[in-house]
Amino acid sequence: MTRRNWRTVNPRSLREAIELCKDYALEKHRRNVDRIAELAGEESQWTVYGWLRDGSIPGKKIHAFQHACGCDFITRWLAHSSGLMVIPMPHGRQVEVDDVHRLQTTLNTAVSALLGFATGQMDADQVASEINTALEALAWHRENVARSHQPELELTNHE
């Protein structure tokens, strides 16, 4: 089984966003649906299974569910489906070589997707997802550079 590059995953529907949250929790934190339900404050795991089955989740439950899973795929899908971009809050930390390599890979993937679309080999949704990922990565680096003169303490670990 190959591991996903979670940094570049963008859901294309609410159902996929909920499933990605569940998969992320299992892969990264070894949390099954029962544990997710417990951490999200749900009385039964069957509630979470219902969200997965129906592809919907009550708005007031989104934050707790994402917190229990340790990711924000539902929030990202909500923003992207409204034509908005989401970037984690930059802390103004020093850019490392790996950060730049990861950015270059993301940009190359977006350009390749755009070329694939131009030749009719890729669908528009996948290309838009790759371009969003690249734009968000660039926006994060822009804000990180702008905040570099006054860096903040990084209190959370964003993967």
Secondary structure, DSSP 4 states (H G I P E B T S, - for coil): -PPP-GGG---SSHHHHHHHHHHHHHHHH---HHHHHHHTT-S-HHHHHHHHHHT---GGGHHHHHHHHT--HHHHHHHHHTT----PPP--PPP-HHHHHHHHHHHHHHHHHHHHHHTT-S-HHHHHHHHHHHHHHHHHHHHHHHTTTS-----S---
